[in-house]
Amino acid sequence: QVQFVESGGGLVQPGGSLKLSCAASGSIGSIYRMGWYRQAPGKQRELVATITNSGMTNYPDSVKGRFTISRDNAKNTVYVQMNSLKPEDTAVYYCYLDSLTQRYWGQGTQVTVSS
């Protein structure tokens, strides 16, 4: 079983910044990839950022240049620094990790961008 501790969500004004963190623990085994998805009300879950165990990153165009993902392999922790936030970034953000055989999801943290 895998447990996650997500933190860093909250309310921020447009143009502001937040940093989310997600620490995984438990029977993880080897982690290949970690990352973040988000889901806004009435919309499908969408990719935010991913990072492999070798440090390769991937971002969709909607956040490229504004979000930066990083990872501490020793702590099984993934971060995402979110800058220049927009109201359309409002969503529940979910971290995940991919072992060699399975994907595990965090419980989600709310990010609200509003004036």
Summary of the structure (lengths in Angstrom):
residues: 115
radius of gyration: 13.5
end to end distance: 39.6
largest distance: 42.6
contacts: 340
relative contact order: 0.32
helix: 5%
strand: 57%
